[in-house]
Amino acid sequence: MKTLSPRIILALLFIFTAFLGRSQSKLWRLGTALTEPKKELSFGIFTPLSYGLTSRVELQTHPIVFAAAPNIGVKVNWKKDDIYIATRHAIHYPTLGLGIAKSMSLTYPPFYNDGDTILPFSSEVPNLLVFTNEILFSTWLTKSGPCRPRPDNLLTLKIGLLLASNSQDTTLMPVFDDPIVFQRAATFYHKPVWYVGLDLDGSLFGGTTNFCVDIDFKSVNWAIEYWAIEHKALLYLPMAERMALLVGYKFSYGSYPTGNKIFVMPFVDFRWHIKFKTKKTKGEI
């Protein structure tokens, strides 16, 4: 078994403590009842773009998949007191992407589902609209005070429902019996998917390195025909004033038409943040 050399360990410790030494940065807001501040934009390669339209309304989309699966979402904050309450509503149209996968005989990556073809050419792709609706409750576990200018450790409860509008027969399209994908694509076959989960977002030792940990339970059909437990853990490492590196993993274990499956994958992404200038109101300094 190979071990890390002392030089590599010291280098990693140096980088880690350098991140901790900076002032506390803004916490991760995706998956919480907090919205992006007005006129502020955050986006990543694999994580959604979010834009603060107002102090309570946030627009969301996945730009990298928009051409193949047009999508748009909105998160609205309804309460900003001790417990934050927000709802999130999104819609996406996966039919274009499924058609592309079929016509080009695209395959999964080699590490996922043995690199099999995503959608056989003989499949028939129906017109699909998938709707996501969530309600989120967030509260700070660590309140601000004289020694802590900003609150920390945000706990969020989320409850959600996925539904699809599909009036066509899907028996000629194979079931996507794959970890993580199945619990979302089940709506293609006239099955609702509901879920409940907890998120914890905070900073490590009050520094600039933030973390995000969550766990979700997902059910296919109202009476739990199939289920999955999903979990992810991320570190948010600022690399520049408006750029951060996300590293972590995604875990899933659940029941599927072909039996129980477990899946673990690493996650790496970059995320950028842009703050647009706002016009000053009368009397503002």
JOJO-V997969 format. One record per backbone hydrogen bond with DSSP energy under -1.0 kcal/mol. NH is the residue of the N-H (numbers start at 1). CO is the residue of the C=O. Records with the same first field share a line. If there is no record, write none. Layout:
NH: CO / CO
This chain:
9: 5
10: 6
11: 7
12: 8
13: 9
14: 10
15: 11
16: 12
17: 13
18: 14
19: 15
20: 16
21: 17
22: 19
32: 29
39: 52
40: 37
41: 274
42: 50
43: 272
44: 47
49: 61
50: 42
51: 59
52: 40
53: 51 / 57
54: 57
58: 75
59: 51
60: 73
61: 49
69: 65
72: 91
73: 60
74: 89
75: 58
76: 87
77: 56
78: 85
79: 85
84: 138
85: 79
86: 136
87: 76
88: 134
89: 74
90: 132
91: 72
92: 130
93: 70
97: 68
98: 94
99: 95
100: 96
101: 97
102: 98
103: 99
104: 100
106: 101
108: 116
112: 109
115: 112
116: 113
118: 106
123: 120
129: 165
130: 92
131: 163
132: 90
133: 161
134: 88
135: 159
136: 86
137: 157
138: 84
139: 155
141: 153
142: 152
145: 148
152: 142
154: 201
155: 139
156: 199
157: 137
158: 197
159: 135
160: 195
161: 133
162: 193
163: 131
165: 129
173: 170
177: 175
178: 176
181: 179
182: 178
184: 181
185: 181
186: 182
188: 185
189: 186
190: 187
191: 186
193: 162
194: 219
195: 160
196: 217
197: 158
198: 215
199: 156
200: 213
201: 154
202: 211
204: 209
207: 204
208: 19
210: 236
211: 202
212: 234
213: 200
214: 232
215: 198
216: 230
217: 196
218: 228
219: 194
220: 226
221: 192
224: 221
225: 220
226: 220
228: 218
229: 253
230: 216
231: 251
232: 214
233: 249
234: 212
235: 247
236: 210
237: 245
239: 243
240: 243
244: 271
245: 237
246: 269
247: 235
248: 267
249: 233
250: 265
251: 231
252: 263
253: 229
254: 261
255: 227
259: 256
261: 254
263: 252
265: 250
267: 248
269: 246
271: 244
272: 43
273: 242
274: 41
276: 39
284: 281
